[in-house]
Amino acid sequence: MYNLKLENNDFLRQFEIELDGELATIEYAEQERKIFLTKITIPKKINKSEFKDWFIKQVLEYVSNKNIKVVPTSPEIARFLRKNKNYKSLLPVGIKL
């Protein structure tokens, strides 16, 4: 869909994608083989729901490849996971959405 590169900015603890000179981010915190996705920020200029969904998918694929469990503390990311059950395996045992 989009030909953009996902960057993991360890220093700022956020995933980043630049589009049209604007930076979209998903902030996170890591703890014991879990990643807490805490906040998603999409600039107004590129705030399209299909971009947001695509961005979240990119982050979930990245996390899946690292074999880390996801704890969605951002309401938008939790909503995405509720709608996309194929990512349910990324949730730690006991986390229900």
N, CA, C and O atoms as a printed pandas DataFrame, in Angstrom:
     atom_number atom_name residue_name chain_id  residue_number  x_coord  y_coord  z_coord
0              1         N          MET        A               1    0.838   -1.199    0.000
1              2        CA          MET        A               1    0.000    0.000    0.000
2              3         C          MET        A               1    0.876    1.253    0.000
3              4         O          MET        A               1    0.788    2.089   -0.900
4              5         N          TYR        A               2    1.714    1.365    1.017
5              6        CA          TYR        A               2    2.660    2.486    1.100
6              7         C          TYR        A               2    4.060    1.914    1.001
7              8         O          TYR        A               2    4.331    0.838    1.535
8              9         N          ASN        A               3    4.946    2.616    0.330
9             10        CA          ASN        A               3    6.329    2.171    0.221
10            11         C          ASN        A               3    7.182    3.040    1.143
11            12         O          ASN        A               3    7.978    3.861    0.689
12            13         N          LEU        A               4    6.998    2.842    2.432
13            14        CA          LEU        A               4    7.689    3.641    3.447
14            15         C          LEU        A               4    8.443    2.721    4.380
15            16         O          LEU        A               4    8.106    1.545    4.518
16            17         N          LYS        A               5    9.466    3.263    5.021
17            18        CA          LYS        A               5   10.301    2.463    5.910
18            19         C          LYS        A               5    9.969    2.761    7.374
19            20         O          LYS        A               5    9.984    3.911    7.812
20            21         N          LEU        A               6    9.674    1.702    8.106
21            22        CA          LEU        A               6    9.436    1.806    9.542
22            23         C          LEU        A               6   10.781    1.878   10.254
23            24         O          LEU        A               6   11.655    1.040   10.030
24            25         N          GLU        A               7   10.944    2.876   11.105
25            26        CA          GLU        A               7   12.170    3.022   11.899
26            27         C          GLU        A               7   11.828    2.830   13.367
27            28         O          GLU        A               7   10.799    3.308   13.845
28            29         N          ASN        A               8   12.702    2.127   14.075
29            30        CA          ASN        A               8   12.553    1.983   15.521
30            31         C          ASN        A               8   13.556    2.932   16.171
31            32         O          ASN        A               8   14.760    2.673   16.158
32            33         N          ASN        A               9   13.063    4.022   16.733
33            34        CA          ASN        A               9   13.924    5.002   17.397
34            35         C          ASN        A               9   14.038    4.589   18.866
35            36         O          ASN        A               9   13.213    4.963   19.700
36            37         N          ASP        A              10   15.086    3.805   19.159
37            38        CA          ASP        A              10   15.297    3.305   20.532
38            39         C          ASP        A              10   15.444    4.447   21.537
39            40         O          ASP        A              10   14.954    4.358   22.663
40            41         N          PHE        A              11   16.115    5.510   21.124
41            42        CA          PHE        A              11   16.387    6.618   22.036
42            43         C          PHE        A              11   15.087    7.274   22.516
43            44         O          PHE        A              11   14.921    7.541   23.706
44            45         N          LEU        A              12   14.171    7.529   21.578
45            46        CA          LEU        A              12   12.890    8.161   21.939
46            47         C          LEU        A              12   11.805    7.136   22.270
47            48         O          LEU        A              12   10.688    7.497   22.642
48            49         N          ARG        A              13   12.149    5.860   22.131
49            50        CA          ARG        A              13   11.197    4.761   22.365
50            51         C          ARG        A              13    9.918    4.951   21.548
51            52         O          ARG        A              13    8.812    5.027   22.084
52            53         N          GLN        A              14   10.114    5.025   20.239
53            54        CA          GLN        A              14    8.957    5.153   19.362
54            55         C          GLN        A              14    9.285    4.589   17.983
55            56         O          GLN        A              14   10.426    4.629   17.523
56            57         N          PHE        A              15    8.252    4.066   17.346
57            58        CA          PHE        A              15    8.342    3.670   15.948
58            59         C          PHE        A              15    7.968    4.891   15.132
59            60         O          PHE        A              15    7.080    5.655   15.511
60            61         N          GLU        A              16    8.648    5.072   14.012
61            62        CA          GLU        A              16    8.451    6.274   13.210
62            63         C          GLU        A              16    8.325    5.919   11.732
63            64         O          GLU        A              16    8.983    5.007   11.232
64            65         N          ILE        A              17    7.468    6.659   11.057
65            66        CA          ILE        A              17    7.370    6.606    9.603
66            67         C          ILE        A              17    7.205    8.044    9.133
67            68         O          ILE        A              17    6.358    8.788    9.628
68            69         N          GLU        A              18    8.043    8.416    8.159
69            70        CA          GLU        A              18    7.948    9.764    7.599
70            71         C          GLU        A              18    7.182    9.690    6.281
71            72         O          GLU        A              18    7.470    8.854    5.424
72            73         N          LEU        A              19    6.207   10.576    6.138
73            74        CA          LEU        A              19    5.387   10.651    4.930
74            75         C          LEU        A              19    5.157   12.121    4.603
75            76         O          LEU        A              19    4.638   12.872    5.428
76            77         N          ASP        A              20    5.538   12.520    3.417
77            78        CA          ASP        A              20    5.367   13.911    2.968
78            79         C          ASP        A              20    5.968   14.916    3.951
79            80         O          ASP        A              20    5.381   15.969    4.201
80            81         N          GLY        A              21    7.126   14.596    4.504
81            82        CA          GLY        A              21    7.801   15.503    5.432
82            83         C          GLY        A              21    7.199   15.531    6.827
83            84         O          GLY        A              21    7.644   16.308    7.672
84            85         N          GLU        A              22    6.201   14.703    7.084
85            86        CA          GLU        A              22    5.543   14.632    8.399
86            87         C          GLU        A              22    5.941   13.318    9.068
87            88         O          GLU        A              22    6.186   12.319    8.392
88            89         N          LEU        A              23    6.004   13.326   10.393
89            90        CA          LEU        A              23    6.419   12.145   11.135
90            91         C          LEU        A              23    5.244   11.562   11.918
91            92         O          LEU        A              23    4.656   12.228   12.770
92            93         N          ALA        A              24    4.915   10.312   11.613
93            94        CA          ALA        A              24    3.901    9.567   12.366
94            95         C          ALA        A              24    4.651    8.690   13.360
95            96         O          ALA        A              24    5.685    8.112   13.024
96            97         N          THR        A              25    4.134    8.588   14.586
97            98        CA          THR        A              25    4.843    7.828   15.622
98            99         C          THR        A              25    3.896    6.939   16.422
99           100         O          THR        A              25    2.711    7.236   16.576
100          101         N          ILE        A              26    4.449    5.854   16.918
101          102        CA          ILE        A              26    3.796    5.026   17.930
102          103         C          ILE        A              26    4.810    4.886   19.057
103          104         O          ILE        A              26    5.868    4.281   18.887
104          105         N          GLU        A              27    4.468    5.457   20.213
105          106        CA          GLU        A              27    5.360    5.406   21.374
106          107         C          GLU        A              27    5.193    4.070   22.091
107          108         O          GLU        A              27    4.121    3.465   22.083
108          109         N          TYR        A              28    6.295    3.627   22.715
109          110        CA          TYR        A              28    6.238    2.343   23.404
110          111         C          TYR        A              28    7.121    2.325   24.642
111          112         O          TYR        A              28    7.985    3.180   24.839
112          113         N          ALA        A              29    6.869    1.318   25.465
113          114        CA          ALA        A              29    7.727    1.003   26.611
114          115         C          ALA        A              29    7.943   -0.503   26.573
115          116         O          ALA        A              29    7.018   -1.258   26.272
116          117         N          GLU        A              30    9.154   -0.939   26.876
117          118        CA          GLU        A              30    9.458   -2.372   26.875
118          119         C          GLU        A              30    9.705   -2.854   28.290
119          120         O          GLU        A              30   10.293   -2.158   29.118
120          121         N          GLN        A              31    9.235   -4.074   28.542
121          122        CA          GLN        A              31    9.423   -4.657   29.865
122          123         C          GLN        A              31    9.247   -6.172   29.757
123          124         O          GLN        A              31    8.192   -6.643   29.332
124          125         N          GLU        A              32   10.260   -6.930   30.134
125          126        CA          GLU        A              32   10.199   -8.389   30.207
126          127         C          GLU        A              32    9.530   -9.049   29.007
127          128         O          GLU        A              32    8.479   -9.674   29.154
128          129         N          ARG        A              33   10.117   -8.920   27.833
129          130        CA          ARG        A              33    9.627   -9.542   26.606
130          131         C          ARG        A              33    8.218   -9.095   26.217
131          132         O          ARG        A              33    7.502   -9.805   25.511
132          133         N          LYS        A              34    7.835   -7.913   26.687
133          134        CA          LYS        A              34    6.554   -7.315   26.312
134          135         C          LYS        A              34    6.832   -5.894   25.841
135          136         O          LYS        A              34    7.752   -5.225   26.313
136          137         N          ILE        A              35    6.010   -5.458   24.899
137          138        CA          ILE        A              35    6.097   -4.076   24.451
138          139         C          ILE        A              35    4.721   -3.451   24.656
139          140         O          ILE        A              35    3.711   -3.968   24.178
140          141         N          PHE        A              36    4.701   -2.347   25.365
141          142        CA          PHE        A              36    3.474   -1.606   25.647
142          143         C          PHE        A              36    3.369   -0.491   24.611
143          144         O          PHE        A              36    4.176    0.438   24.610
144          145         N          LEU        A              37    2.381   -0.584   23.735
145          146        CA          LEU        A              37    2.169    0.455   22.716
146          147         C          LEU        A              37    1.266    1.508   23.343
147          148         O          LEU        A              37    0.064    1.295   23.505
148          149         N          THR        A              38    1.860    2.649   23.693
149          150        CA          THR        A              38    1.194    3.605   24.571
150          151         C          THR        A              38    0.498    4.766   23.879
151          152         O          THR        A              38   -0.480    5.297   24.404
152          153         N          LYS        A              39    0.985    5.172   22.708
153          154        CA          LYS        A              39    0.399    6.362   22.082
154          155         C          LYS        A              39    0.712    6.364   20.598
155          156         O          LYS        A              39    1.840    6.090   20.190
156          157         N          ILE        A              40   -0.298    6.677   19.793
157          158        CA          ILE        A              40   -0.093    6.815   18.349
158          159         C          ILE        A              40   -0.365    8.268   17.976
159          160         O          ILE        A              40   -1.363    8.855   18.394
160          161         N          THR        A              41    0.537    8.833   17.185
161          162        CA          THR        A              41    0.392   10.213   16.727
162          163         C          THR        A              41    0.536   10.243   15.209
163          164         O          THR        A              41    1.577    9.890   14.655
164          165         N          ILE        A              42   -0.532   10.671   14.560
165          166        CA          ILE        A              42   -0.525   10.818   13.106
166          167         C          ILE        A              42   -0.802   12.288   12.812
167          168         O          ILE        A              42   -1.851   12.799   13.205
168          169         N          PRO        A              43    0.113   12.984   12.131
169          170        CA          PRO        A              43   -0.132   14.392   11.807
170          171         C          PRO        A              43   -1.421   14.570   11.007
171          172         O          PRO        A              43   -1.784   13.713   10.202
172          173         N          LYS        A              44   -2.105   15.686   11.234
173          174        CA          LYS        A              44   -3.382   15.969   10.557
174          175         C          LYS        A              44   -3.272   15.853    9.036
175          176         O          LYS        A              44   -4.195   15.393    8.364
176          177         N          LYS        A              45   -2.136   16.276    8.517
177          178        CA          LYS        A              45   -1.919   16.261    7.069
178          179         C          LYS        A              45   -2.039   14.845    6.478
179          180         O          LYS        A              45   -2.464   14.687    5.333
180          181         N          ILE        A              46   -1.668   13.822    7.254
181          182        CA          ILE        A              46   -1.712   12.442    6.747
182          183         C          ILE        A              46   -2.661   11.564    7.555
183          184         O          ILE        A              46   -2.565   10.338    7.498
184          185         N          ASN        A              47   -3.571   12.172    8.305
185          186        CA          ASN        A              47   -4.453   11.399    9.187
186          187         C          ASN        A              47   -5.592   10.759    8.396
187          188         O          ASN        A              47   -6.730   11.230    8.406
188          189         N          LYS        A              48   -5.247    9.677    7.717
189          190        CA          LYS        A              48   -6.232    8.888    6.999
190          191         C          LYS        A              48   -6.309    7.539    7.701
191          192         O          LYS        A              48   -5.281    6.985    8.092
192          193         N          SER        A              49   -7.514    7.006    7.865
193          194        CA          SER        A              49   -7.643    5.753    8.621
194          195         C          SER        A              49   -6.885    4.608    7.962
195          196         O          SER        A              49   -6.357    3.746    8.663
196          197         N          GLU        A              50   -6.818    4.577    6.615
197          198        CA          GLU        A              50   -6.082    3.473    5.989
198          199         C          GLU        A              50   -4.581    3.581    6.276
199          200         O          GLU        A              50   -3.907    2.557    6.388
200          201         N          PHE        A              51   -4.043    4.802    6.395
201          202        CA          PHE        A              51   -2.625    4.945    6.761
202          203         C          PHE        A              51   -2.415    4.502    8.199
203          204         O          PHE        A              51   -1.453    3.793    8.497
204          205         N          LYS        A              52   -3.307    4.915    9.094
205          206        CA          LYS        A              52   -3.174    4.539   10.500
206          207         C          LYS        A              52   -3.187    3.015   10.660
207          208         O          LYS        A              52   -2.352    2.455   11.370
208          209         N          ASP        A              53   -4.133    2.353   10.000
209          210        CA          ASP        A              53   -4.202    0.888   10.066
210          211         C          ASP        A              53   -2.951    0.254    9.487
211          212         O          ASP        A              53   -2.429   -0.711   10.047
212          213         N          TRP        A              54   -2.462    0.782    8.373
213          214        CA          TRP        A              54   -1.253    0.255    7.751
214          215         C          TRP        A              54   -0.052    0.419    8.689
215          216         O          TRP        A              54    0.758   -0.498    8.828
216          217         N          PHE        A              55    0.061    1.579    9.325
217          218        CA          PHE        A              55    1.162    1.868   10.247
218          219         C          PHE        A              55    1.125    0.893   11.433
219          220         O          PHE        A              55    2.154    0.333   11.811
220          221         N          ILE        A              56   -0.046    0.696   12.007
221          222        CA          ILE        A              56   -0.173   -0.234   13.134
222          223         C          ILE        A              56    0.225   -1.645   12.694
223          224         O          ILE        A              56    0.921   -2.346   13.429
224          225         N          LYS        A              57   -0.205   -2.063   11.519
225          226        CA          LYS        A              57    0.167   -3.387   11.004
226          227         C          LYS        A              57    1.676   -3.521   10.874
227          228         O          LYS        A              57    2.241   -4.559   11.220
228          229         N          GLN        A              58    2.340   -2.466   10.373
229          230        CA          GLN        A              58    3.802   -2.512   10.223
230          231         C          GLN        A              58    4.476   -2.729   11.580
231          232         O          GLN        A              58    5.412   -3.520   11.698
232          233         N          VAL        A              59    3.994   -2.021   12.594
233          234        CA          VAL        A              59    4.571   -2.156   13.936
234          235         C          VAL        A              59    4.304   -3.556   14.484
235          236         O          VAL        A              59    5.196   -4.166   15.074
236          237         N          LEU        A              60    3.099   -4.069   14.297
237          238        CA          LEU        A              60    2.773   -5.408   14.798
238          239         C          LEU        A              60    3.596   -6.484   14.091
239          240         O          LEU        A              60    4.005   -7.459   14.720
240          241         N          GLU        A              61    3.841   -6.318   12.804
241          242        CA          GLU        A              61    4.687   -7.272   12.074
242          243         C          GLU        A              61    6.130   -7.218   12.603
243          244         O          GLU        A              61    6.773   -8.252   12.780
244          245         N          TYR        A              62    6.618   -6.014   12.847
245          246        CA          TYR        A              62    7.971   -5.834   13.396
246          247         C          TYR        A              62    8.089   -6.538   14.742
247          248         O          TYR        A              62    9.045   -7.273   14.989
248          249         N          VAL        A              63    7.108   -6.305   15.606
249          250        CA          VAL        A              63    7.113   -6.897   16.952
250          251         C          VAL        A              63    6.995   -8.416   16.857
251          252         O          VAL        A              63    7.666   -9.140   17.593
252          253         N          SER        A              64    6.157   -8.892   15.969
253          254        CA          SER        A              64    5.974  -10.333   15.774
254          255         C          SER        A              64    7.291  -10.999   15.383
255          256         O          SER        A              64    7.609  -12.083   15.872
256          257         N          ASN        A              65    8.045  -10.361   14.516
257          258        CA          ASN        A              65    9.338  -10.908   14.081
258          259         C          ASN        A              65   10.367  -10.929   15.202
259          260         O          ASN        A              65   11.325  -11.700   15.145
260          261         N          LYS        A              66   10.184  -10.098   16.216
261          262        CA          LYS        A              66   11.097  -10.063   17.366
262          263         C          LYS        A              66   10.651  -11.032   18.464
263          264         O          LYS        A              66   11.325  -11.184   19.482
264          265         N          ASN        A              67    9.491  -11.691   18.239
265          266        CA          ASN        A              67    8.944  -12.640   19.206
266          267         C          ASN        A              67    8.683  -11.999   20.571
267          268         O          ASN        A              67    9.033  -12.551   21.614
268          269         N          ILE        A              68    8.062  -10.821   20.534
269          270        CA          ILE        A              68    7.720  -10.063   21.740
270          271         C          ILE        A              68    6.194   -9.974   21.801
271          272         O          ILE        A              68    5.538   -9.857   20.766
272          273         N          LYS        A              69    5.638  -10.026   22.992
273          274        CA          LYS        A              69    4.193   -9.879   23.167
274          275         C          LYS        A              69    3.822   -8.398   23.212
275          276         O          LYS        A              69    4.628   -7.561   23.617
276          277         N          VAL        A              70    2.598   -8.084   22.794
277          278        CA          VAL        A              70    2.116   -6.706   22.697
278          279         C          VAL        A              70    1.048   -6.441   23.748
279          280         O          VAL        A              70    0.104   -7.217   23.901
280          281         N          VAL        A              71    1.209   -5.333   24.471
281          282        CA          VAL        A              71    0.185   -4.858   25.397
282          283         C          VAL        A              71   -0.267   -3.498   24.876
283          284         O          VAL        A              71    0.462   -2.514   24.998
284          285         N          PRO        A              72   -1.475   -3.436   24.291
285          286        CA          PRO        A              72   -1.938   -2.170   23.719
286          287         C          PRO        A              72   -2.565   -1.277   24.793
287          288         O          PRO        A              72   -3.695   -1.522   25.215
288          289         N          THR        A              73   -1.855   -0.263   25.231
289          290        CA          THR        A              73   -2.429    0.668   26.208
290          291         C          THR        A              73   -3.035    1.884   25.517
291          292         O          THR        A              73   -3.735    2.672   26.153
292          293         N          SER        A              74   -2.775    2.043   24.235
293          294        CA          SER        A              74   -3.415    3.102   23.445
294          295         C          SER        A              74   -4.797    2.606   23.018
295          296         O          SER        A              74   -4.906    1.522   22.446
296          297         N          PRO        A              75   -5.848    3.377   23.283
297          298        CA          PRO        A              75   -7.197    2.952   22.879
298          299         C          PRO        A              75   -7.318    2.678   21.380
299          300         O          PRO        A              75   -8.032    1.758   20.981
300          301         N          GLU        A              76   -6.633    3.457   20.550
301          302        CA          GLU        A              76   -6.717    3.255   19.102
302          303         C          GLU        A              76   -6.091    1.930   18.680
303          304         O          GLU        A              76   -6.611    1.248   17.797
304          305         N          ILE        A              77   -4.983    1.567   19.304
305          306        CA          ILE        A              77   -4.315    0.309   18.963
306          307         C          ILE        A              77   -5.125   -0.870   19.506
307          308         O          ILE        A              77   -5.230   -1.902   18.843
308          309         N          ALA        A              78   -5.692   -0.730   20.689
309          310        CA          ALA        A              78   -6.560   -1.781   21.239
310          311         C          ALA        A              78   -7.763   -1.996   20.322
311          312         O          ALA        A              78   -8.151   -3.136   20.068
312          313         N          ARG        A              79   -8.354   -0.911   19.824
313          314        CA          ARG        A              79   -9.497   -0.991   18.918
314          315         C          ARG        A              79   -9.099   -1.741   17.636
315          316         O          ARG        A              79   -9.844   -2.585   17.140
316          317         N          PHE        A              80   -7.914   -1.415   17.115
317          318        CA          PHE        A              80   -7.418   -2.086   15.912
318          319         C          PHE        A              80   -7.284   -3.594   16.164
319          320         O          PHE        A              80   -7.691   -4.400   15.326
320          321         N          LEU        A              81   -6.721   -3.972   17.302
321          322        CA          LEU        A              81   -6.537   -5.391   17.614
322          323         C          LEU        A              81   -7.873   -6.108   17.809
323          324         O          LEU        A              81   -8.002   -7.281   17.457
324          325         N          ARG        A              82   -8.857   -5.421   18.361
325          326        CA          ARG        A              82  -10.195   -6.020   18.499
326          327         C          ARG        A              82  -10.792   -6.344   17.130
327          328         O          ARG        A              82  -11.436   -7.378   16.952
328          329         N          LYS        A              83  -10.568   -5.444   16.164
329          330        CA          LYS        A              83  -11.118   -5.627   14.818
330          331         C          LYS        A              83  -10.317   -6.633   13.990
331          332         O          LYS        A              83  -10.858   -7.233   13.061
332          333         N          ASN        A              84   -9.050   -6.822   14.311
333          334        CA          ASN        A              84   -8.153   -7.681   13.530
334          335         C          ASN        A              84   -7.686   -8.847   14.384
335          336         O          ASN        A              84   -6.584   -8.830   14.932
336          337         N          LYS        A              85   -8.524   -9.845   14.488
337          338        CA          LYS        A              85   -8.285  -10.993   15.373
338          339         C          LYS        A              85   -7.048  -11.799   14.988
339          340         O          LYS        A              85   -6.533  -12.559   15.808
340          341         N          ASN        A              86   -6.561  -11.646   13.748
341          342        CA          ASN        A              86   -5.390  -12.405   13.319
342          343         C          ASN        A              86   -4.120  -12.010   14.088
343          344         O          ASN        A              86   -3.108  -12.703   13.994
344          345         N          TYR        A              87   -4.163  -10.915   14.840
345          346        CA          TYR        A              87   -3.008  -10.504   15.647
346          347         C          TYR        A              87   -3.157  -10.927   17.112
347          348         O          TYR        A              87   -2.332  -10.563   17.949
348          349         N          LYS        A              88   -4.195  -11.686   17.419
349          350        CA          LYS        A              88   -4.484  -12.081   18.804
350          351         C          LYS        A              88   -3.311  -12.847   19.439
351          352         O          LYS        A              88   -3.097  -12.754   20.648
352          353         N          SER        A              89   -2.565  -13.591   18.644
353          354        CA          SER        A              89   -1.444  -14.376   19.170
354          355         C          SER        A              89   -0.328  -13.493   19.725
355          356         O          SER        A              89    0.531  -13.980   20.459
356          357         N          LEU        A              90   -0.327  -12.198   19.385
357          358        CA          LEU        A              90    0.693  -11.279   19.896
358          359         C          LEU        A              90    0.400  -10.831   21.332
359          360         O          LEU        A              90    1.277  -10.293   22.008
360          361         N          LEU        A              91   -0.824  -11.051   21.790
361          362        CA          LEU        A              91   -1.198  -10.614   23.135
362          363         C          LEU        A              91   -0.671  -11.595   24.180
363          364         O          LEU        A              91   -0.689  -12.804   23.949
364          365         N          PRO        A              92   -0.202  -11.093   25.330
365          366        CA          PRO        A              92    0.231  -11.989   26.395
366          367         C          PRO        A              92   -0.952  -12.770   26.958
367          368         O          PRO        A              92   -2.100  -12.341   26.842
368          369         N          VAL        A              93   -0.669  -13.906   27.562
369          370        CA          VAL        A              93   -1.710  -14.708   28.204
370          371         C          VAL        A              93   -2.421  -13.859   29.250
371          372         O          VAL        A              93   -1.774  -13.190   30.057
372          373         N          GLY        A              94   -3.747  -13.885   29.237
373          374        CA          GLY        A              94   -4.520  -13.160   30.228
374          375         C          GLY        A              94   -4.997  -11.794   29.769
375          376         O          GLY        A              94   -5.842  -11.191   30.431
376          377         N          ILE        A              95   -4.481  -11.286   28.652
377          378        CA          ILE        A              95   -4.921   -9.983   28.138
378          379         C          ILE        A              95   -6.100  -10.217   27.201
379          380         O          ILE        A              95   -5.985  -10.924   26.200
380          381         N          LYS        A              96   -7.219   -9.619   27.538
381          382        CA          LYS        A              96   -8.431   -9.724   26.711
382          383         C          LYS        A              96   -8.814   -8.318   26.259
383          384         O          LYS        A              96   -8.701   -7.348   27.008
384          385         N          LEU        A              97   -9.271   -8.242   25.008
385          386        CA          LEU        A              97   -9.696   -6.951   24.463
386          387         C          LEU        A              97  -11.181   -6.941   24.218
387          388         O          LEU        A              97  -11.724   -5.935   23.760
